[in-house]
Amino acid sequence: MAKQIVIVGGGAGGLELATKLGNKFKNNASVDVLLLDRYPFHIWKPLYHEVATGSLDVDMDGVDFRAHASNNHFEFQLGELSGLDRENKKVQLEAITSKTGEQIVPPREIEYDYLVLAIGSITNDFGTPGVKEHCLTLDTTKQAEKFHQKILNEFLKIKVSRENDPLKIAIVGAGATGVELSAELYKVTDLLRVYGFKNVNRNSIEVTIIEASDRILGALPERISDSASKILTDLGVELKTKTMVKQVMEDGVLINDDQKLDADITVWCAGVKGADVLKNIGGLETNRANQIIVNAYMQSEEDEAIFALGDCASFQQKDGSFVPPRAQSAHQMAKTVSQNLENIITGKPLVEFEYKDKGSLVSFADYTSVGFLSSMTNKKVFVEGSIARHLYVSLYRLHQAALHGYLKMFLLMLVGRINRRLRPLLKLH
């Protein structure tokens, strides 16, 4: 009977892993690879802010899991993780329902020989009152599309009413997602004028970023933070650092000293954690952020048949630090897990995971980009402007190459350039 490798989660790491394994074992009838995800398509998570503003169309730019599985010799099934039966080696999945609530597929179980958990992360609200009720998040493409529809409706109100009151948007959290989203919002105001929103301009929005620490992009070098602060303030963004959010309300947020900051839309981008379903799932050890504790081979501490990677894995490096939740981390982890699963099946020794920080880049829509690259000697090389912008785009191209190969990646790049001439620059519905 064939060994069943089950991968839960089709994000950057999970889909790359399924692709690698599917092609690696395509001629081996003794190994089956199955990918599970609650959505039928994949969008690279670092681009969710572009989905939110309409710069990216999930229907046109997403990777269809079923088509990709067929092309890369693995199976895909729709399903959302609900539990884990380690004793019987079964993954438990939620029922699949229609938009009207009709049950299409009842709750079910999937058997595995080797399991990889790669379901990414969700926003961490840190227990702040009102976040769940009144905040938008960008955890999923569905949430990003909800944000997109919301801002389109608000700009339509401005167009029809011809009022001058700006749309007030509060972004809580000044990590890469919050910073990149704020710049994309100004790009939207620039583009909407082209499509008949004559009275919409940069003065039509007031974007405020609220950050608890003393600077934005706190995980990156101070030089990048300073450069990013200047870019955003020049665009019109108000930066409120050293500011705690005490409560979120329907029409704003309460900050330091119970001061109220009015907001028509509040977006929560402050920190991430593993999904609640992962907390001690199947008796596996997890940390306070619901991440699965993994060993040097990316296996869970309690069960060698279970691996975890990406944002839902907690990997402590030799210097005591933890691998950060980034796309490059998931990419590198997927490579190690793929090698170790092949080694287990072929009876070879496992390899240890070693994270290599290749740098970070932050994009400010089409305006500019800043960041740093790590040299061979681990020296940080700072980049900005058009060079940084091209490097930022190249990260997505490398992800496409990992999924499709370089030939198809170049074809997709060509199609993308053609579509920029043929399609609207902004999704308008």
Residue pairs with C-beta under 8 A, 6 or more apart in sequence:
2 29
2 30
2 31
2 32
3 30
3 31
3 32
3 113
3 114
3 345
4 32
4 34
4 111
4 112
4 113
4 114
5 21
5 31
5 32
5 33
5 34
5 112
5 113
5 114
5 115
5 116
5 341
6 34
6 36
6 91
6 110
6 112
6 114
6 115
6 116
7 14
7 17
7 18
7 21
7 33
7 34
7 35
7 36
7 116
7 118
8 14
8 36
8 37
8 81
8 91
8 115
8 116
8 117
8 118
8 119
9 36
9 37
9 117
9 118
9 119
9 120
9 310
9 312
10 18
10 35
10 36
10 37
10 39
10 42
10 65
10 76
10 118
11 42
11 45
11 118
11 119
11 120
11 310
11 311
11 330
12 44
12 45
12 310
12 327
12 330
12 331
12 334
12 399
13 118
13 309
13 310
13 330
13 331
13 333
13 334
14 35
14 37
14 116
14 118
14 119
14 309
14 310
14 330
14 334
15 35
15 42
15 63
15 65
15 68
15 403
16 330
16 331
16 334
16 335
16 399
16 402
16 403
17 116
17 118
17 309
17 334
17 337
17 338
18 33
18 35
18 69
18 72
18 74
19 68
19 72
19 74
19 402
19 403
20 334
20 335
20 338
21 31
21 33
21 74
21 338
21 341
21 342
22 33
22 69
22 72
22 73
22 74
23 72
23 73
24 338
24 342
25 31
25 33
25 73
26 73
31 345
32 74
32 75
33 73
33 74
33 75
34 74
34 75
34 76
34 77
34 110
34 112
35 65
35 69
35 74
35 75
35 76
35 77
36 76
36 77
36 78
36 79
36 81
36 91
36 93
36 110
37 65
37 76
37 78
37 79
38 78
38 79
38 80
38 94
39 65
39 78
39 140
39 141
39 142
40 64
40 65
40 66
40 78
41 58
41 62
41 63
41 64
41 65
41 141
42 62
42 63
42 65
42 68
43 51
43 56
43 58
43 61
43 62
43 63
43 141
44 327
44 396
44 399
45 120
45 327
46 176
46 327
46 395
46 396
47 56
47 396
48 138
48 140
48 141
48 144
48 177
49 138
49 144
49 177
49 180
49 181
49 184
50 56
50 184
51 57
51 58
51 141
51 144
51 145
51 148
52 138
52 144
52 145
52 147
52 148
52 181
52 184
53 148
53 151
53 181
53 184
53 185
53 187
53 188
53 426
54 148
54 152
54 188
54 426
54 427
54 428
55 184
55 187
55 365
55 425
55 426
55 427
56 427
57 423
57 427
58 141
58 145
60 419
60 423
62 141
63 403
65 76
66 76
68 76
68 403
69 75
69 76
77 110
78 96
78 105
79 93
79 94
79 96
79 108
79 110
80 93
80 94
81 91
81 92
81 93
81 94
81 117
81 119
81 275
81 277
82 92
82 93
82 94
82 107
82 277
83 91
83 92
83 277
83 281
83 282
84 90
84 91
84 92
84 115
84 281
84 282
84 284
85 91
85 92
85 109
85 282
86 282
86 283
86 284
86 303
86 306
88 111
89 111
89 112
89 113
89 115
89 305
90 109
90 110
90 111
90 112
91 109
91 110
91 112
91 115
92 107
92 108
92 109
93 107
93 108
93 109
93 110
94 107
95 103
95 104
95 105
95 106
95 107
96 103
96 104
96 105
97 103
97 104
98 104
112 305
113 305
114 305
114 306
114 307
114 341
114 344
115 305
115 306
115 307
116 306
116 307
116 308
116 309
116 337
116 341
117 278
117 281
117 292
117 306
117 307
117 308
117 309
117 312
117 313
118 308
118 309
118 310
118 312
118 330
118 334
119 274
119 275
119 278
119 312
120 275
120 310
120 311
120 312
121 139
121 272
121 273
121 274
121 275
121 310
121 311
121 312
121 325
122 137
122 139
122 272
122 273
122 274
122 275
122 276
123 137
123 138
123 139
123 268
123 269
123 270
123 271
123 272
123 273
124 270
124 271
124 272
124 273
124 289
125 131
125 132
125 135
125 268
125 270
126 270
126 271
128 245
128 246
128 247
128 248
129 246
129 247
129 248
130 247
130 248
130 249
131 248
131 268
133 248
133 250
134 248
134 249
134 250
134 266
135 172
135 248
135 266
135 267
135 268
136 143
136 146
136 147
136 150
136 265
136 266
136 267
136 268
137 143
137 267
137 268
137 269
138 144
138 147
138 177
138 181
138 267
138 269
147 265
147 267
148 427
150 265
151 167
151 169
151 185
151 188
151 265
152 428
152 429
154 167
154 264
154 265
155 167
155 188
155 192
155 197
155 200
155 204
158 167
158 197
158 199
158 200
158 204
159 196
159 197
159 198
159 199
159 200
162 199
164 203
166 203
166 204
166 205
166 206
167 204
167 205
167 206
167 264
167 265
168 205
168 206
168 208
168 262
168 263
168 264
168 265
169 185
169 205
169 206
169 207
169 208
169 263
169 264
169 265
169 266
169 267
170 208
170 210
170 252
170 253
170 261
170 263
170 265
170 266
170 267
171 178
171 181
171 182
171 207
171 208
171 209
171 210
171 266
171 267
171 269
172 178
172 210
172 245
172 248
172 253
172 266
172 267
172 268
172 269
172 270
173 209
173 210
173 211
173 268
173 269
173 270
173 271
174 209
174 210
174 211
174 213
174 215
174 216
174 217
174 218
174 239
174 241
175 217
175 218
175 219
175 269
175 270
175 271
176 217
176 360
176 362
177 269
178 209
178 211
178 267
178 269
178 270
179 209
179 216
179 217
179 228
179 232
179 362
179 364
180 362
180 363
180 364
180 365
181 267
181 269
182 207
182 209
182 232
182 235
182 237
183 231
183 232
183 235
183 237
183 363
183 364
183 365
183 367
184 365
185 205
185 207
186 202
186 205
186 207
186 235
186 236
186 237
186 365
186 367
187 365
187 366
187 367
188 426
189 200
189 201
189 202
189 204
189 205
190 201
190 202
191 425
191 426
192 200
192 426
193 200
193 201
194 425
195 424
195 426
195 428
202 235
202 236
203 236
205 236
206 236
206 238
207 236
207 237
207 238
208 237
208 238
208 239
208 240
208 261
208 263
209 216
209 232
209 237
209 238
209 239
209 240
210 240
210 243
210 245
210 253
210 255
210 261
211 218
211 239
211 240
211 241
211 242
211 243
212 242
212 243
212 244
212 245
212 270
213 241
213 242
214 241
214 242
215 222
215 225
215 226
215 229
215 241
216 225
216 228
216 229
216 232
216 239
216 241
217 224
217 225
217 228
217 362
218 225
219 324
219 360
220 360
220 362
220 371
220 372
221 372
221 380
221 382
223 382
224 360
224 362
224 370
224 371
224 372
224 382
227 370
227 384
228 362
228 364
228 370
229 239
231 364
231 367
231 368
231 370
232 239
232 364
233 239
235 364
235 367
240 255
240 261
243 255
243 256
244 255
244 256
245 253
245 254
245 255
245 270
246 253
246 254
246 255
246 256
246 258
247 253
247 254
248 254
248 266
248 268
249 260
251 262
251 263
251 264
252 260
252 261
252 262
252 263
252 266
253 260
253 261
253 263
253 266
254 260
254 261
255 261
272 289
272 311
272 325
273 289
273 290
273 291
274 286
274 289
274 290
274 291
274 292
274 311
274 312
275 290
275 312
276 290
278 286
278 290
278 291
278 292
278 312
279 286
279 290
280 286
281 292
282 303
282 306
283 302
284 292
284 293
284 300
284 301
284 302
284 303
284 306
285 292
285 293
285 300
285 301
285 302
286 292
286 293
286 314
287 293
287 314
289 314
290 312
291 308
291 311
291 312
291 313
291 314
292 300
292 308
292 312
292 313
292 314
293 300
293 301
293 314
294 300
294 301
294 307
294 308
294 313
294 314
294 315
295 301
296 352
296 353
297 336
297 340
297 350
297 351
297 352
297 353
298 307
298 308
298 309
298 313
298 315
298 333
298 336
298 337
298 340
298 353
299 305
299 306
299 307
299 340
300 306
300 307
300 308
307 337
307 340
307 341
309 330
309 333
309 334
309 337
310 325
310 329
310 330
310 333
310 334
311 325
311 329
311 330
313 323
313 333
314 322
315 322
315 323
315 333
315 353
315 355
316 322
317 323
317 355
323 329
323 333
323 355
326 360
327 395
327 399
328 357
328 358
328 395
329 355
331 399
331 402
332 353
332 355
332 356
333 353
336 351
336 352
336 353
339 351
340 350
340 351
342 348
343 349
343 350
343 351
344 350
356 374
357 374
358 373
358 374
359 371
359 372
359 373
359 374
359 380
359 381
360 371
360 372
361 369
361 370
361 371
361 383
361 388
361 391
361 392
361 395
362 369
362 370
362 371
362 392
363 369
363 389
363 392
364 370
368 384
368 385
368 386
368 388
368 389
369 383
369 384
369 385
369 388
369 389
369 391
369 392
370 382
370 383
370 384
370 388
371 382
371 383
371 384
371 388
371 391
371 392
372 380
372 381
372 382
372 383
373 380
373 381
373 383
373 391
374 380
374 381
375 381
383 391
397 409
397 413
400 408
400 409
400 412
400 413
401 409
404 412
